[in-house]
Amino acid sequence: MEDGRIPKDILCGELATGQRSIGRLQLRYKNVCKRDMKALDINTNSWEDLAADRTSWRSTLHRQLLIGEEKFSTVAAEK
């Protein structure tokens, strides 16, 4: 992805100034995205290459979401 694109700035950028409120640790958007990709068993080291091909990225997300929903429903049914 080229420099200066908004998605790259959001995922790979850092804030120069600002403070967070006191309390529990808040995650950055980038960390939340990585956490969600790990939950869906998507490799966080090579996701950019996969996302470069939009069709394969969408199909991978769709497939992994279906698998995740099945796991969630089986765990919920067991309880």
N, C-alpha and C positions, 0 to 999 in steps of 0.2 A: 504494500500500500504506500502511496506517495506521501512525502512529508507535507504537512499543512492540511491534510484532510481531517475533518472533524472527528470521525470515529477513531482515527489513530491518535489524535490529540487527547481524546477522552481516555482511551485505554492505556496509552503509554506515557501520558504526561503527568507532571507533578505540579501542585499549587505552590506558588512562590510565597504567598502570605496567608494569614488566617489562623484562627484557633478553633479548637473543638471544645465543646462544653465538657465539664467534668462529669464522669460517670463511666459506664461500661465502654469498652473499646468499640468504636464504630469502624466498620470496614469501608475501604474505598470501593468505588464502582468496579475497578479492575479486579479487586480481590473477590468481590461477590460473583463476578462473571467466572473467574477461575474455580471458585467453589462449586458453582452450578455445573460447570463443564466436568469437574471431577465426579460429581454426583451422577452424571449421565455417562460416565466412562469414556469421555472424549479426552484425547491426549492434549494436555495443556501446553506442551512444548511445540507441537506442530499444528495447532489449530489455525494459525494464520494461513498456512499453505492450503489447508482444507477449505477455509473460508474464501480463498481467492477464486475457487471454482464454485460459483453460487449454487449451481444445481446440485452438486455433490454435498455441499454444506447443508442445504435445506433437507435433502433426503437423509443425511446422517442425523441431523437434529430430530427429524420426524421419527426415524427408526428408534433412536435412543430414548426419546420421550415415551414412545409406546412401550418399550421394554421397562422403563422406569415406572410407568403407571401400572403395569402388570405386577411388578415387584411390590409396589405400594399396596395394591388391592389384595394380594395374597397375604401380606403381613397383617393387614387390617382384618381380613377374614379369619385368620388364625387366632386373633385376640378375642 
